[in-house]
Amino acid sequence: MFTGADARQTAAHAPGWMTAGVRVELVRVLVTTSDPVTGAGLASYLEDHPSTTLLPKDKSAEADVCLVVDDHVRPATLARMENLARTSTTAGMRMVLITDLIQEQQFLRAVHLGLSSVLLRKEAVRERVVKAVIGAHAGRAEMTPVMIAWLAEHLRSIQRDILAPRALTSSGLLSREIDVLRLLADGLDTSEIALELNFSERTIKNVIHAMLTRLQLRNRTHAVAHALRQGVL
């Protein structure tokens, strides 16, 4: 049987291990807290799991996920998170926060720094912590309904106060570009789009060319696919 100890020993030489011919990548985790006792307990959850490996503080830049623990989020907590984000050498590094109290603006700042999931301290049992850490590495998030509401309102305010006055959307597309793409998706050609939107064909061609260049899209089909992925069509 391949145990957690076996996984950690293997991780000292490679970022993963083999089982049944399949390479299992270990999630490299840094635990950072102002309370050493709490930190040791949480570290033991991850130390015993075959899919995670703990990093020492001097290897913090290599972490895939940073587990940040504080009873209340304070300026020092955010400063610690900012330092982790700034010094990280890992693409897509994520953070999981365990706390009892975080204010809205602190939360939004933490999200910009890479926060993926938040657990209340009373919820931080072994299964939840391991699930949150592995989930964060896989691109999943875990937040309270209040935090989701904060995030949604923040996105709405960006759209309302910053993007809309510039005729932009959260996808980076201009409103006119979305109109053109919607008609392209319906199968209309340049002349038909120009007639539908009451513009000249040259204007429509210029809109498409500027959009492809700005967003580094290959062609019209790629542009429509991009708009579909962004949820604007």
KOLVEX-222992 format. One record per residue (C-alpha): x, y, z; residue number from 1; residue in one letter; chain. Coordinates in Angstrom, 1 decimal. Example, Ala and Ser with C-alpha at 12.3 -4.5 7.8 and 13.67 -1.06 7.14 Angstrom:
<sites>
12.3 -4.5 7.8 1 a A
13.7 -1.1 7.1 2 s A
</sites>
This chain:
<sites>
0.0 0.0 0.0 1 m A
1.3 3.5 -1.0 2 f A
1.1 5.6 2.2 3 t A
1.3 9.3 2.8 4 g A
4.8 8.9 4.1 5 a A
5.8 7.1 0.9 6 d A
4.4 10.0 -1.1 7 a A
6.3 12.6 0.9 8 r A
9.6 10.7 0.5 9 q A
9.0 10.5 -3.3 10 t A
8.2 14.2 -3.3 11 a A
11.6 15.0 -2.1 12 a A
12.9 13.9 -5.5 13 h A
10.0 14.7 -7.8 14 a A
6.7 16.7 -7.6 15 p A
4.7 13.5 -7.9 16 g A
4.5 9.8 -7.7 17 w A
3.5 6.8 -9.9 18 m A
0.6 4.5 -9.2 19 t A
-0.8 2.0 -11.7 20 a A
1.3 3.6 -14.3 21 g A
-0.2 7.0 -13.8 22 v A
1.8 9.9 -12.5 23 r A
0.0 11.6 -9.6 24 v A
1.1 15.2 -9.1 25 e A
1.5 16.3 -5.5 26 l A
0.0 19.7 -4.5 27 v A
2.7 21.7 -2.9 28 r A
1.3 23.5 0.2 29 v A
2.6 26.2 2.5 30 l A
0.9 26.7 5.8 31 v A
1.3 30.2 7.3 32 t A
-0.2 31.3 10.5 33 t A
0.5 33.6 13.5 34 s A
-0.4 30.7 15.8 35 d A
2.2 27.8 15.7 36 p A
-0.1 25.4 17.5 37 v A
-3.0 25.8 15.0 38 t A
-0.5 25.7 12.2 39 g A
1.0 22.4 13.4 40 a A
-2.5 20.9 13.6 41 g A
-3.5 21.9 10.1 42 l A
-0.1 20.9 8.7 43 a A
-0.7 17.4 10.1 44 s A
-3.9 17.1 8.0 45 y A
-2.0 17.8 4.8 46 l A
1.2 15.9 5.8 47 e A
-0.7 12.7 6.1 48 d A
-2.5 13.0 2.7 49 h A
-1.0 11.2 -0.3 50 p A
-1.9 14.1 -2.7 51 s A
-0.2 16.9 -0.9 52 t A
3.3 17.7 0.3 53 t A
4.2 20.4 2.8 54 l A
6.8 23.1 2.0 55 l A
9.1 24.8 4.5 56 p A
8.9 28.6 4.8 57 k A
12.1 29.1 2.7 58 d A
10.4 27.3 -0.2 59 k A
7.2 29.4 0.0 60 s A
7.7 30.7 -3.6 61 a A
7.2 27.2 -4.9 62 e A
3.8 26.6 -3.3 63 a A
0.8 25.7 -5.5 64 d A
-1.5 26.5 -2.6 65 v A
-0.9 28.7 0.5 66 c A
-3.0 27.9 3.5 67 l A
-3.4 31.2 5.4 68 v A
-4.7 31.1 9.0 69 v A
-5.7 33.9 11.3 70 d A
-8.6 34.3 13.7 71 d A
-9.4 37.8 12.4 72 h A
-8.1 39.1 9.1 73 v A
-5.9 42.1 9.9 74 r A
-3.6 44.4 7.9 75 p A
-0.7 42.0 8.8 76 a A
-2.7 39.1 7.4 77 t A
-3.2 40.9 4.1 78 l A
0.5 42.0 4.1 79 a A
1.4 38.3 4.4 80 r A
-0.8 37.4 1.5 81 m A
0.6 40.2 -0.6 82 e A
4.1 39.0 0.1 83 n A
3.2 35.4 -0.9 84 l A
1.6 36.7 -4.2 85 a A
4.5 38.9 -5.0 86 r A
7.2 36.3 -4.4 87 t A
5.5 33.3 -5.9 88 s A
7.2 31.6 -8.8 89 t A
4.3 29.3 -9.4 90 t A
1.8 30.1 -12.2 91 a A
-1.7 30.1 -10.9 92 g A
-0.8 30.0 -7.2 93 m A
-3.9 30.0 -5.1 94 r A
-4.7 30.7 -1.4 95 m A
-7.1 29.2 1.1 96 v A
-8.0 31.3 4.1 97 l A
-9.2 30.0 7.5 98 i A
-10.6 32.7 9.7 99 t A
-13.5 33.8 11.9 100 d A
-13.8 37.3 10.6 101 l A
-13.0 39.1 7.3 102 i A
-14.4 42.4 6.1 103 q A
-15.8 43.0 2.6 104 e A
-12.9 45.2 1.4 105 q A
-10.3 42.8 2.9 106 q A
-12.0 39.9 1.1 107 f A
-12.0 41.6 -2.3 108 l A
-8.3 42.5 -1.9 109 r A
-7.5 38.9 -1.0 110 a A
-9.4 37.7 -4.1 111 v A
-7.2 39.9 -6.2 112 h A
-4.2 38.3 -4.6 113 l A
-5.2 34.8 -5.4 114 g A
-7.7 33.8 -2.7 115 l A
-9.9 30.9 -3.9 116 s A
-11.6 29.5 -0.8 117 s A
-12.5 30.7 2.7 118 v A
-13.3 28.4 5.6 119 l A
-14.6 29.4 9.0 120 l A
-12.3 28.1 11.8 121 r A
-15.1 25.9 13.2 122 k A
-15.4 24.3 9.8 123 e A
-11.7 23.5 9.5 124 a A
-11.8 19.8 10.1 125 v A
-9.4 17.5 8.3 126 r A
-11.7 16.6 5.4 127 e A
-12.8 20.2 4.7 128 r A
-9.3 21.5 4.8 129 v A
-7.9 18.9 2.5 130 v A
-10.8 19.3 0.1 131 k A
-10.4 23.1 0.0 132 a A
-6.6 22.9 -0.7 133 v A
-6.9 20.3 -3.4 134 i A
-9.9 22.0 -4.8 135 g A
-8.2 25.4 -5.0 136 a A
-5.3 23.8 -6.9 137 h A
-7.9 22.3 -9.3 138 a A
-9.5 25.7 -9.8 139 g A
-12.5 25.3 -7.5 140 r A
-13.7 27.8 -5.0 141 a A
-15.5 27.5 -1.6 142 e A
-17.0 30.6 -0.1 143 m A
-19.9 31.6 2.1 144 t A
-23.1 33.0 0.5 145 p A
-22.2 36.5 1.9 146 v A
-18.8 36.4 0.2 147 m A
-20.3 35.3 -3.1 148 i A
-22.7 38.3 -2.9 149 a A
-19.7 40.6 -2.2 150 w A
-17.9 39.3 -5.2 151 l A
-21.0 39.6 -7.5 152 a A
-21.6 43.2 -6.4 153 e A
-17.9 44.0 -7.0 154 h A
-18.2 42.6 -10.5 155 l A
-21.4 44.6 -11.1 156 r A
-19.7 47.8 -9.9 157 s A
-16.8 47.3 -12.2 158 i A
-19.2 46.8 -15.1 159 q A
-21.3 49.8 -14.1 160 r A
-18.6 52.3 -13.1 161 d A
-15.6 51.4 -15.2 162 i A
-16.5 49.3 -18.2 163 l A
-19.9 50.6 -19.2 164 a A
-18.8 54.3 -19.5 165 p A
-16.1 53.1 -22.0 166 r A
-18.6 50.8 -23.9 167 a A
-16.6 47.8 -22.6 168 l A
-17.9 44.5 -21.1 169 t A
-16.2 42.2 -18.6 170 s A
-15.1 40.1 -21.6 171 s A
-13.0 42.9 -23.0 172 g A
-15.3 43.3 -25.9 173 l A
-16.9 46.6 -27.0 174 l A
-20.7 46.7 -27.2 175 s A
-20.5 47.3 -30.9 176 r A
-18.2 44.3 -31.3 177 e A
-20.7 42.1 -29.4 178 i A
-23.4 43.2 -31.8 179 d A
-21.2 42.2 -34.8 180 v A
-20.3 38.9 -33.2 181 l A
-23.9 38.0 -32.5 182 r A
-24.7 38.5 -36.1 183 l A
-21.7 36.6 -37.3 184 l A
-22.8 33.7 -35.0 185 a A
-26.2 33.9 -36.8 186 d A
-24.4 33.3 -40.1 187 g A
-24.6 36.8 -41.6 188 l A
-21.8 38.1 -43.8 189 d A
-20.2 41.5 -43.7 190 t A
-22.7 43.2 -46.1 191 s A
-25.7 41.8 -44.2 192 e A
-24.2 42.9 -40.8 193 i A
-23.6 46.4 -42.2 194 a A
-27.2 46.5 -43.4 195 l A
-28.6 45.2 -40.1 196 e A
-26.6 47.7 -37.9 197 l A
-26.9 50.6 -40.4 198 n A
-23.1 50.9 -40.9 199 f A
-20.9 50.8 -44.0 200 s A
-19.2 47.5 -44.8 201 e A
-15.8 49.3 -44.3 202 r A
-16.9 50.2 -40.7 203 t A
-17.8 46.6 -40.0 204 i A
-14.5 45.3 -41.4 205 k A
-12.6 47.9 -39.3 206 n A
-14.5 46.8 -36.2 207 v A
-13.7 43.1 -36.8 208 i A
-10.0 43.9 -37.6 209 h A
-9.5 46.0 -34.5 210 a A
-11.2 43.4 -32.3 211 m A
-9.0 40.5 -33.7 212 l A
-5.9 42.6 -33.3 213 t A
-6.6 43.8 -29.7 214 r A
-7.6 40.4 -28.4 215 l A
-5.1 38.5 -30.4 216 q A
-7.7 36.3 -32.1 217 l A
-6.9 34.4 -35.2 218 r A
-10.1 34.9 -37.3 219 n A
-13.8 35.5 -37.1 220 r A
-14.6 32.0 -36.0 221 t A
-12.1 32.3 -33.1 222 h A
-13.7 35.6 -32.1 223 a A
-17.2 34.0 -32.0 224 v A
-15.8 31.1 -29.9 225 a A
-14.1 33.6 -27.5 226 h A
-17.4 35.5 -27.1 227 a A
-19.3 32.2 -26.4 228 l A
-16.7 31.2 -23.7 229 r A
-17.1 34.7 -22.1 230 q A
-20.8 34.2 -22.0 231 g A
-21.7 37.3 -24.0 232 v A
-23.5 35.5 -26.8 233 l A
</sites>
